[in-house]
Amino acid sequence: MQILDGKAVAAARREILKQKIAQLPAKPGLAVVLVGEDKASQVYVGNKVKACHELGIESIEVKLPATVSEAELKKQIQALNENKQVHGMIVQLPLPKSLDSAKAIGWVDPHKDADCLTLENLGRLWAGTPRTIPCTPNGVMAILQHYKMDVSGMNAVVVGRSNIVGKPMAHLLSQANATVTICHSKTKNLREHLKRADLAVIAAGQPEFLGGEDFSKDAVVIDVGIHRLEGRLCGDVRFKELNVRAATPVPGGVGPMTITMLMENTVRLFELSR
């Protein structure tokens, strides 16, 4: 089984991006809005800040308490919209239950939407004229491209239908001429769909949900999930059970690519702003 090393792919792309940033006339700026004390979000934001420092991107953090009001959150986002030093912005999800994520994303200026979550940018993506591309699905496509895995004509199954991963993942694969099936929690006979898949992208959000018996030995398996289970990191797939053509591990697979694509999106938004 070939291991698709996202960490290595991310390192190669970051080296190219670092050289590109060094030649820009000014520093691109990425703002992250973090609300509350969610541990996973804090780790993720920390990794983003570290990547910014390594590449030469200005990192702006706005940390707000879980008790912040909707009006104050909106005010903070609008201030970043107006800040000329901010070229890309993300509101770290999930937000506390007292806040409406869709509203918060809607307050982000689409010209600064670094994760392609605003309705305008999702619409542009679907219309084939993207301003940015969602980071995780774009990272998956970059891994496949790096390992010269042409998805054209493949039967691809995407498990999960979120706006962040599942739906845009299916769209990007379709644009690359794969034949795509979207499966989810209500899908009957999930294993039958997966057994027919040449490529399976798993974004189910359930730790170690699928195993070796769920895939064909000729399949390429991309695990988007990341969870902490009994003190260790794992994905949606029981990686050790796999006997397939190729697969991404967790950690070290899609995760490093998500942050790398966020950095690439920030630089793209910087260039578009000029």
N, C-alpha and C positions, 0 to 999 in steps of 0.2 A: 504493500500500500504506500502510495506517495503521500508524504505529509506536505501540505500547502502552508508554508511558513509565512504568515502575515507579518511577523516581526521583521523578517528579512526584507520583504517587499516594502514595508513602511520605511525602513532605514534607507533603502535605495532611493525612494521617492523624496524623502526628506533631504537627502544630500543635494539632489537636483534643485529642490525648492529653496534650500538655504542659499545656494549660489545665485538663484534668480532674485531673491529678496535683497541680497547684498548689492545688487545693481539697480535697485529701485531708487527713485529720487527722494523718497521719505519712507518712514516705517509704517507698514499696515498696522491697524489696531483692531483687536478682538475683545469685545466685552462679554462677560458672562454674568448673568443675574442668578444668584443662588439664594433660594428662600428656605429657611428652616435648617434642620440638623441631620438630614438624611445622610447616613454614613456612606452609602454607595455613591451618592451624588458628590459628596465632599472629595472622595478618592478620585472620581472622574474629573472633577473640576481641577483638582491638584495636578493631574496628568496633563490637562490642557494648558495650564499655566506653565508647567515645565517645558512642554513642547514649544510654546511661544518664545520662552527665553532662549531655548537652544537654536531656534531658527531666526531670531531677530524680529519677531512680531511683538508689538506693544500689547501687554495684557492688562485689561481693566476689569477688576472684580467688584461687583456690587453684592454684598452679603446683607440679607434682610432676615429679621426674625420670623418664625412661623406664624406669629400673631399679626404680621403686617396687614394693613387694610388693603382692599382692592384699589382704592383711590391712591394710596401711597405707592403701590406697585406700579400703577399706570404712570404716575408722575415720574418715577425713576426710569421707566422704559422710555418715556417721551424725552427725558433729559439726554439719554444715550442717543436717541434718534437725531437730536439736534447737535450732538457733540461731533465736530468735524474730525476729531482724532479717532473716532470709532468708525471702522469700515465694515466690520462684521459683528453680529450680536447673536447670542443664544440665551433663551430663558431655560435654565436647567430643569428638566422634568424628572420625576413627578413633583408637582407643587403640592403643598398641604391641601387637605380636602376642603378647607374653607375658601379656597380660591379656584376660579374657573380657568383651566389651562387654555381652552380655546380662545377665551377673551384675551388672556395675556399674550398669546402668540399673535393674535390679531392686532395688538398695539405696536408690534415690531414693524418698523419701516421695511417693506419688501426689498428695498435696495440695500438693506443691511442684514437681511435674513440669511445667516450663514449655514443653516441646516435645512433650508427649503421647506419650511413648515407653514408659511403664510399661504392663504388661499390663492393670492395672485401668483406666487411662485410655483405652487402645485399645479395651477392651471397652465402656466407657461411650460412646465415639464410635460404635462399631458399633451399639450399642443405641439410639442417638438421644438420649442424655442426656449430652452431653459436658461435662467439667469444663474442658478446654482443647481446642484444635484444633491439629493439627500445623502448624508455622509456614509452611513453604513451600507446601503445598497451600492453606492458608487465604489466603496472600498471592496465589496465582494467582486464587482466587475473588474476592478484593478488587479485583484489576486488572480482571477481567471485569465486575464490578459497576460499577466506576467508569466504564468506557467503555460502560455500558448494553448489554452483550452478554448477552442472555438465552439460557442454554444449554438451556432446556426444549425437548425434542423434538430436540435436535441429536444427530447421530452423533459421539460423542467417542471418540478413541483415546488411550490413555495408554501410552507406551513406557517400561517400567520397572515393577518390582513390589516395591520395597523397602518396609519398614515406615515409613520416614521420608517418602517422597514417593509412590511409585507406588500402593500399596494405598490409603492414605487419600485420595489425589487422586481415584482412581476412585470411592471411596465418596461423597465430597463432590459430585462431578458427578452421580452416580446420585441422591443426595438432592435435587439441584436439577433432577431429571427429564430429564437427558440419558440417552441409550442408550449404554452404555460398553463398549468392548472394551479389554482389557489385553493388550498385546504385550510381548515380551521376547526374550532372546537365542535362544530355541528356536522362535520364531514363524516359520512358513513364509510366504513371499511377503509380507513386511512392507509393501512398497510398495503392494500391492493394498489392504491395510487402510487405510493412510494416505491413499491417493487417494480413498477413500470418506468420509473424515472431514470433518465440518464444523469440528471443533475437534480439534487434535492437541497433546497435552502431552508434551514429550520430556524424559525423565529417564533416558536410556540410560547416562550416565556415560562416554561416548566422545566425544572432541573431534571436532567437525565431521563427525559420523557421517552426517548426512542433508543433502540439498541441495534446490535448487529443483524438481528432477524428481520428488521424492517426495511432493509435495502438490498438491491441487487448487487452482486459482486463487481459489476461493471460500472457502478454509480460513482459520481463525484458528490461528496457530502460536505456542505458548507454549514457550519454550526454558528449561528448568530448569538445564541443565548450566553449569558454569563451570570452565574449565581454563586453564592457562598453556601456550601453545604458541609456541615460537620467540620468547619474550620478550613476547608479547602475550596478552591475555585473550580467550578465545573460548568459545562454548557447544557444545552437541551438534549444532547446526544451522549450516550455512554461510549466514549471514544475508544476505550480499551477493547470493546467487543467488536469493533468494526473490522471487516474484511472486504474492503471495497477498492475501487481503482485509485481514489485519492480522497483526502479529507483534511479539514482544518482542525487543529487542536484548540482546546480552551484550557488555560490562557495561551496567547501567542498566535492566535489565528486572525479573526476579524477585528478584535478589539483595537490593536495598534493602528489598523487601517482607518477606523472611524475617526480617530483624532487627526491622523495625517490628512484625510480628505477635508476635515474642518479647516485645517491650516491652508490647504489649497483653495478652498472656497473663499477664505478671508482675503487671500492675495488676489483672487479673481475679482472680488467686490471692490477691493482697493483700485485695481486697474480700471474697472468700469466707472468708478466714481470720478476718475480723472479724464 
